[in-house]
Amino acid sequence: RTSRIFSSASLTMAAAAAGNTYRVYTSGTAYTDEAIPSDAVTVTSTTTTWAAGTYLVSDEVTIANDVTLSGDVNLILKDGASLTVNGCIKCGVDGEGNPNYAYSLNIYGQELNTGKLTIDSNRDNFDIVGKDLTIHGGIISATNAQQPIETDGVLAIYNGKVTAEGIYNGFEALNDCHIYDD
């Protein structure tokens, strides 16, 4: 018979390790905890162009303008953190003002799933527009547009709480929509 004694130092290290991971779901309940990349960009109020890579929300942040995706983006919402975008998250527009669907957005939460993303474009268009949108956790709210969430590809929601209410629809996935609820 073996026993294991935990010191307060080992428990603190375990808690710190949990704070440095995010959840990647493969179904509504199956997931792995992945390490937050050391090169993740910390989102601030002036982080309005997101190139390909990983972005981390670890505090309370408000962005007063649109956020433009210029590559495929992974957004990690740390537990207790909050990002408010008073604009939309988009890939830009074409020459006629129509949404560009060039890049994808993946949103991840952590163990407690309390990180928040609130998008309020307060316009007659979209709050989140992209090629594909995959939500692995967090509390997402997009409620003040004609079509709050639109993808040209696949919309997949594995976990988290998502509120999308618009004048016409909440979600529109032009190719496929998956909501995983095990």
C-alpha positions as CSV (number, residue, x, y, z in Angstrom):
1,R,0.0,0.0,0.0
2,T,1.3,3.4,-0.9
3,S,0.3,6.8,0.4
4,R,0.9,10.2,-1.0
5,I,1.5,13.3,1.0
6,F,0.9,16.7,-0.6
7,S,2.6,19.7,0.6
8,S,1.1,23.2,0.2
9,A,3.9,23.9,-2.4
10,S,2.8,20.9,-4.6
11,L,-0.9,22.1,-4.4
12,T,0.1,25.6,-5.3
13,M,2.1,24.3,-8.3
14,A,-0.9,22.2,-9.4
15,A,-3.2,25.3,-9.2
16,A,-0.6,27.4,-11.2
17,A,-0.4,24.7,-13.8
18,A,-4.2,24.8,-14.2
19,G,-4.0,28.6,-14.7
20,N,-1.6,28.1,-17.6
21,T,-3.8,25.7,-19.6
22,Y,-6.9,26.0,-21.7
23,R,-9.4,23.3,-22.7
24,V,-9.7,21.8,-26.2
25,Y,-12.9,19.8,-26.6
26,T,-13.5,16.8,-28.9
27,S,-17.1,16.4,-27.9
28,G,-19.4,18.1,-25.4
29,T,-17.6,16.5,-22.5
30,A,-14.3,15.0,-23.7
31,Y,-11.4,17.4,-23.6
32,T,-7.7,17.8,-23.1
33,D,-5.9,20.6,-21.2
34,E,-3.3,22.2,-23.4
35,A,-0.5,24.6,-22.3
36,I,-1.0,28.3,-23.1
37,P,1.7,29.1,-25.7
38,S,4.5,31.2,-24.3
39,D,4.3,33.5,-27.3
40,A,0.5,34.2,-26.8
41,V,-0.3,37.9,-27.3
42,T,-2.0,39.5,-24.3
43,V,-5.0,41.4,-25.5
44,T,-5.2,45.1,-24.5
45,S,-7.5,47.9,-25.4
46,T,-5.3,48.7,-28.4
47,T,-5.0,45.1,-29.8
48,T,-7.3,45.6,-32.8
49,T,-5.6,43.6,-35.6
50,W,-5.1,40.0,-34.8
51,A,-2.6,38.2,-37.1
52,A,-2.4,34.4,-37.2
53,G,-1.6,33.1,-33.7
54,T,-2.8,32.9,-30.1
55,Y,-4.3,35.7,-28.1
56,L,-4.9,35.7,-24.4
57,V,-7.4,37.6,-22.4
58,S,-6.2,37.6,-18.7
59,D,-7.8,40.7,-17.3
60,E,-10.8,43.0,-17.9
61,V,-10.3,44.6,-21.4
62,T,-12.5,46.8,-23.5
63,I,-11.7,47.5,-27.2
64,A,-13.6,50.5,-28.5
65,N,-13.4,49.6,-32.2
66,D,-13.6,46.7,-34.6
67,V,-11.1,43.8,-34.3
68,T,-9.8,42.7,-37.7
69,L,-8.5,39.1,-38.2
70,S,-5.6,39.0,-40.6
71,G,-4.9,35.3,-40.1
72,D,-6.4,32.3,-38.3
73,V,-6.7,33.1,-34.6
74,N,-7.0,31.2,-31.3
75,L,-8.5,33.3,-28.5
76,I,-8.1,32.1,-24.9
77,L,-10.4,33.5,-22.3
78,K,-8.8,33.0,-18.8
79,D,-11.1,32.2,-15.9
80,G,-12.4,35.5,-14.5
81,A,-11.2,37.6,-17.5
82,S,-13.5,39.7,-19.7
83,L,-13.1,41.1,-23.2
84,T,-15.7,43.6,-24.5
85,V,-15.5,44.6,-28.2
86,N,-17.6,47.7,-29.0
87,G,-17.4,46.9,-32.6
88,C,-17.2,43.6,-34.5
89,I,-14.7,40.8,-35.0
90,K,-14.3,40.4,-38.7
91,C,-11.8,39.6,-41.5
92,G,-12.4,42.9,-43.3
93,V,-14.7,43.6,-46.3
94,D,-14.4,43.3,-50.0
95,G,-14.5,46.3,-52.4
96,E,-18.3,46.3,-52.3
97,G,-18.5,46.4,-48.5
98,N,-19.4,42.7,-48.1
99,P,-17.9,40.6,-45.3
100,N,-14.6,38.8,-46.1
101,Y,-14.6,35.2,-44.9
102,A,-10.8,34.6,-45.2
103,Y,-9.9,33.5,-41.6
104,S,-11.1,31.4,-38.8
105,L,-11.6,32.1,-35.0
106,N,-11.3,29.5,-32.3
107,I,-12.4,30.5,-28.8
108,Y,-11.2,28.6,-25.7
109,G,-12.0,28.7,-22.0
110,Q,-10.3,27.3,-19.0
111,E,-11.3,24.8,-16.2
112,L,-14.0,27.0,-14.6
113,N,-15.3,28.3,-17.9
114,T,-15.8,31.8,-16.6
115,G,-13.9,33.9,-19.1
116,K,-16.2,36.3,-21.0
117,L,-16.4,37.7,-24.6
118,T,-19.0,40.3,-25.2
119,I,-19.4,41.8,-28.8
120,D,-21.6,44.8,-29.2
121,S,-21.2,46.3,-32.7
122,N,-24.5,48.2,-32.3
123,R,-24.8,48.2,-36.1
124,D,-27.0,46.8,-38.8
125,N,-24.5,44.1,-39.7
126,F,-22.6,41.3,-37.9
127,D,-20.8,40.9,-34.6
128,I,-18.5,38.0,-35.5
129,V,-17.8,37.1,-39.2
130,G,-15.3,34.6,-40.3
131,K,-14.5,31.5,-42.3
132,D,-15.0,29.0,-39.4
133,L,-15.9,29.6,-35.8
134,T,-15.2,27.0,-33.1
135,I,-16.1,27.6,-29.5
136,H,-14.5,25.4,-26.8
137,G,-15.7,27.3,-23.8
138,G,-16.3,30.7,-22.2
139,I,-19.3,32.9,-21.9
140,I,-19.9,34.5,-25.3
141,S,-22.5,37.2,-26.0
142,A,-23.3,38.7,-29.4
143,T,-26.7,40.4,-29.3
144,N,-26.8,43.7,-31.0
145,A,-26.7,43.2,-34.8
146,Q,-28.9,41.9,-37.6
147,Q,-26.9,38.6,-37.7
148,P,-24.7,38.4,-34.7
149,I,-22.6,35.3,-35.8
150,E,-22.0,34.3,-39.4
151,T,-19.5,31.9,-40.9
152,D,-18.8,31.0,-44.5
153,G,-17.7,27.5,-43.4
154,V,-18.4,25.6,-40.1
155,L,-19.8,26.8,-36.8
156,A,-19.0,24.4,-34.0
157,I,-19.9,24.8,-30.4
158,Y,-18.4,22.3,-28.0
159,N,-18.8,23.9,-24.7
160,G,-19.5,27.2,-23.0
161,K,-22.5,29.5,-22.9
162,V,-23.3,31.2,-26.1
163,T,-25.9,33.9,-26.5
164,A,-26.5,35.2,-30.1
165,E,-29.7,37.1,-30.7
166,G,-30.2,39.3,-33.7
167,I,-32.8,41.0,-35.8
168,Y,-32.8,38.1,-38.3
169,N,-31.0,35.1,-36.7
170,G,-28.5,34.4,-34.0
171,F,-26.2,32.1,-36.0
172,E,-25.7,31.5,-39.6
173,A,-23.2,28.9,-40.8
174,L,-23.2,28.9,-44.6
175,N,-21.8,25.3,-44.8
176,D,-22.4,23.5,-41.5
177,C,-23.4,24.0,-37.9
178,H,-22.5,21.5,-35.0
179,I,-23.5,21.9,-31.4
180,Y,-22.0,19.1,-29.3
181,D,-24.1,18.2,-26.3
182,D,-23.1,14.8,-24.9
